[in-house]
Amino acid sequence: MQRNTRQRTAILETLSRQDDFRSAQQIHEQMRADGETVGLATVYRNLQTLARSGRLDVLVAADGESLYRQCEDTGHHHHLVCRRCGRTVEFLAPKLESSMTAIAHEHGFSEVDHTLEVFGLCPDHSAQGTVPDEDPDDESDENDQDDQDEARAR
């Protein structure tokens, strides 16, 4: 049983105002901006404790950093996450659950647990026709074509 400390309460209050996943540093910065005096190590420690207890969702970003979000649903669930804005939707997938359990059993696995995050573009960003980030200064494709044209001309 976890006791509710002032810091833990402040972290949960900060996360309750966020819809997307946040890093420990982002949460710490928001808390400091809100006037909370709490150390970054305390934020990390409490986030890990809250995540272990199931009160927070944890998403591991592509760079390996853990990102946190307050759970809307305390039961087992999955996430749809927008690659652009971080908007997150929780969803249940009973058919997927039974399929994954069956696959695990086919391979002799038991006591199966899993997490699933599906990344894509939310309706707002899909409607904008956004394409993956491109570096506007990256002219390598044009330069490659110029090199090929020059080689053919020789």
N, C-alpha and C positions, 0 to 999 in steps of 0.2 A: 504494500500500500504506500503510495507516494503522499508525502505531505505537501500541501500547497504553500509554497514560499512566496514572498513578495515578488521575487524575480520571475518565478514560474508563472505567476498570475499576470505579470506585465508582459511576458513573452506571448502568452495565450491571447491577451488583449490586443497586442500588436498584430498578431497573425489573424485575429478575427476580422480585422479591417482590410485584409488582403485577399484577393481572389486567385492569385497565381503563386507559383512556387518561388521561394526566396532563399538566398544563401544566408548562412549565419552572419556574415558581414553586413548584408543588407538589412537583416532584422536588427542587428546591433546598432547600425547607423540610424534606423528609424526610431528605435527606442531612445537613443541619445537625443535625437531631434525633438522627441516628445517630452524630454526632461528627465528621463530615467537615468539613474546613475548605476550602471551595471557593467561589469567587465566582459570582454569578449569571451574569455575562457568560461565564465559562468553561463553565457548564452549557449556556447557549444555544449557544455555538460547538460544543461537543461533540455536542449533540443534533442539530444540523444536519449535522455530518459523519457521524454514525452513521446518520442517515436517508438521506443521499445514497448511502451504501455499501450500503443495503438491510438493515441490521441492526435498524432500528427502523421501525415503521409510523408514519405521520403522519396525523392526522385534523384537518381544519380545522373548528372549532366554528362555530356559527351567528354568534357575535360576531367571527369572523375569527381567533381565537387558535388557534395550532397546539398540538395535543395529541399526546403520544408514548406508544408502547407497544412493548415488545420483541416482535419477530416470533417466532411459533411456527414458521412455515413461511417459509423464505427465498425460495421461489419466488413467482410472481405469485398473489395471492389477494385475496379481498374480505372485508368484515366485516359482521356483524350486530351492532348496538349498541343496548343498552337505553337508552331515553330517561330512565329513572328512576335506575338505579344505575350505568350505564356498562359493565355486563357486556358483554364482546365475544367473539364467536365468529368464528373465521376459517373461510372456506369457499372451495371451488373450484367453478367453474361453466363447464365446457368448452363446453356448448351456447351459453351467453351469450357466451363469448369469440368463437366462430365467427360468431355473429349480429352482434356489434359490429364485427368485422373486415369482414364482408360489407357492412354499412351504410356503413362508412367508405369502402370501395372504390367503392360505388355513387355516392358523392359526390366521388370523385376523391382521397380522402385516402390517404396511405401512411405507413409508419413509425408506426403508431397505438399509442398507449399510453393507459392510463386507470386511474382508481381508482374503486372503488364501495363506498359504505357504505350499508347499509340500516338505517334506524332504526325501532324498534318497542318493544314491551314484552317482556322476557324471560319465561320460564314462571312465575317467582315473582311478577312483577308482573301478568301476565295473569290468574293464578289469583286475585289479590286483587280483581280487577274494578276496578282503578284507572282513573280518568278523567284527562284532561289537567289540569295544575295550574290551579286557579281561585283568584282572590283572594277570600278569605272576606269581606273588607271591601268588595268591589265590589258595590254594590247598584244598579248602573246599570240592570239589566234590570227590577228591581222598581220603580225610580223612573220608568223609561220607561213601564211599564204604568200606574202611578199617574197620570202626566201624561196618558196617552191616555184613561184613565177620566174624569179631571177635565174634559178637553176635550169629551168626549161629553156630560157632564152639563150643560154650558153650553148 
